[in-house]
């Protein structure tokens, strides 16, 4: 079984450590965990591949990060999925989520985009919302701060204390979803 695991985010050094790029941070954590190097793919993505599991239960996993901005990520992700002949139901998308508390993680399949431009772009490009999502809680800004500004800021000093554990747990969720399925993963990790 082959899976495409996508981390949503924006390209460029100014966005690397922002809340909006937490999905790509998890992809980097998975790559580090399995000693992988990314290579540039003609689909305008960076990709890395590995096998997870043993014997007949092994899964081929393609990690991908788009070179495009969040609201245009659907095209490159559809191109890489087409290249590897991966159906939307075999795609896991990691993305920031304002509506759940910081460091909470929720996994699901399908659903609306809740105003998330990356999900809008993916759903539009694939013509379906039937792909897995791992929602990575970043919380809402305090006071009057515009959510659009909030997501493009780096994590606070307080949040950074737990960021490593958050990313590690999110990487565990990805691998659980692939090997254990959605229901068991939700039971174990949805917080």
SVG drawing of the C-alpha trace seen along z (x, -y; Angstrom):
<svg xmlns="http://www.w3.org/2000/svg" viewBox="-18 -44 37 54">
<polyline fill="none" stroke="black" stroke-width="0.4" points="0.0,0.0 1.3,-3.4 0.5,-6.6 1.2,-10.3 1.7,-12.4 1.5,-16.1 2.5,-18.9 0.8,-22.2 2.7,-25.5 4.3,-28.3 7.7,-28.3 10.5,-30.6 12.7,-31.1 10.4,-33.7 7.6,-31.1 9.5,-28.0 8.9,-28.3 5.4,-29.9 2.2,-28.3 0.9,-28.1 3.8,-25.7 3.3,-23.3 2.2,-20.6 5.5,-20.9 7.3,-20.8 5.8,-17.3 6.9,-16.2 10.5,-17.3 10.1,-15.4 9.2,-12.2 12.1,-12.7 14.5,-13.2 13.0,-10.1 13.8,-7.9 17.0,-9.7 15.6,-10.9 16.7,-13.6 14.3,-15.5 14.7,-15.9 13.0,-18.3 10.3,-16.7 8.9,-18.0 5.5,-18.4 6.9,-21.5 7.2,-19.6 10.0,-18.3 9.6,-14.6 11.2,-11.8 10.2,-8.1 10.5,-5.3 9.0,-1.9 7.2,-1.6 6.3,1.8 7.6,5.2 7.0,7.9 3.5,8.0 2.4,5.3 5.0,2.8 3.7,-0.5 5.4,-2.8 5.2,-6.4 5.9,-9.5 6.4,-12.7 5.7,-15.9 6.0,-19.6 4.8,-21.9 6.9,-24.8 3.7,-26.8 1.9,-29.0 -0.8,-27.5 -3.7,-28.7 -2.1,-27.2 -1.0,-23.9 -3.6,-21.7 -2.0,-21.7 1.4,-20.5 0.0,-17.9 -2.4,-16.6 0.6,-16.4 2.7,-14.4 -0.3,-12.1 -0.8,-11.5 2.9,-10.7 2.8,-8.0 -0.8,-6.9 -2.1,-7.6 -5.8,-8.1 -7.1,-10.8 -8.2,-8.2 -4.5,-7.3 -3.5,-10.9 -2.9,-12.3 -2.8,-16.1 -1.2,-17.7 -2.4,-21.3 -2.7,-24.0 -6.1,-24.4 -7.2,-27.5 -10.3,-25.9 -8.5,-23.5 -6.2,-24.3 -2.4,-24.5 -0.8,-21.0 -4.1,-19.2 -4.3,-16.8 -7.4,-15.4 -7.5,-13.1 -10.4,-12.5 -11.4,-11.8 -13.2,-14.2 -15.3,-17.1 -15.3,-20.8 -12.4,-23.2 -13.4,-25.4 -12.0,-28.4 -8.5,-26.8 -7.1,-27.9 -4.8,-24.9 -7.7,-22.5 -9.8,-24.6 -7.1,-24.3 -6.6,-20.6 -10.4,-19.8 -10.7,-22.0 -7.8,-20.3 -8.8,-16.7 -12.6,-17.4 -13.2,-15.6 -12.7,-16.1 -12.2,-12.4 -8.7,-12.5 -7.4,-12.1 -6.6,-15.2 -4.5,-15.5 -5.5,-18.8 -2.7,-20.3 -4.0,-22.7 -2.5,-26.2 -5.3,-27.8 -6.8,-31.2 -5.1,-34.5 -5.8,-36.4 -7.6,-39.7 -8.1,-41.5 -5.2,-40.0 -6.2,-39.1 -6.1,-35.3 -4.4,-35.8 -1.5,-37.6 -1.5,-35.1 -0.9,-32.0 2.1,-33.8 3.9,-34.4 6.3,-32.1 5.2,-30.1 5.5,-31.9 8.4,-31.2 5.9,-29.3 4.6,-27.2 8.1,-26.4 8.8,-24.6 6.3,-21.9 6.7,-22.1 9.2,-19.2 6.9,-16.9 3.9,-18.1 5.7,-17.4 6.9,-14.0 3.3,-13.0 1.9,-14.3 4.5,-12.0 3.2,-9.1 -0.3,-10.0 0.7,-9.8 2.2,-6.3 -0.6,-5.1 -3.2,-6.2 -1.3,-4.2 -0.8,-1.1 -3.8,-1.1 -6.5,-2.9 -8.6,-5.9 -10.7,-4.6 -7.9,-3.3 -5.8,-6.4 -8.7,-8.7 -9.1,-6.7 -5.5,-6.8 -4.5,-10.4 -7.5,-12.7 -7.3,-15.0"/>
</svg>
